[in-house]
Amino acid sequence: MTVISQLSSSLGQKGNDANIALAKEIAETENSYAIKELVQNLGNKDKKYKQIV
């Protein structure tokens, strides 16, 4: 599962609870891949995300 698919907006949820939980998990595990994926998609206006290759 990609990090983008775990965001509140991707899950169809309102609010930031899923985003906050995801941020804590990424910080605790120091998941650099997840951080790169999020940064790569910051300016992405398309609902489809870009995967890191």
N, C-alpha and C positions, 0 to 999 in steps of 0.2 A: 504494500500500500504506500502510495506516495504521500509526502507531507502535505501537498496541496489538497489532496482528497480528504484530509483530516481537518481542514479548516471549517469553521462554522458555516460559511457561505456554501461550501461544497457539500456539506451535510444537510443543507436546507434548514439550518437552525438560525434563529434570531438571537442576538446577544453574543457575548464573547466567551462564554464558559469553555467551549471546546478549544478556542484559540489560546486561552490562558493555560489550560491543562497541557496543551501541545507545547507551548513555550516553556513551561516548567520541565517537561520531559526532555525537550531538546537541550536545555541548559544543563540539566543533571547528567545527561549522557554525553554531552559535548559532541553532538552529532553534526559534524561539519558538512556532511552531504545534505542534510535537511536545511541547514542554513544557506548553502549555495543554491538549493532549489528555490527557496523563498526569495532570495535576493534576485535570482534570475527572473522571477515572475512578478517582481514589484510593479513594473510598468506595463504588464500584460493586461490589456483591456479585453482580450478574448476570454470567454468562459473556459476555453480549453487551455490547459497549462502546457508549458514547455518542459520537457524532461531533460535532465542533464545527460549528456551522452558521454 
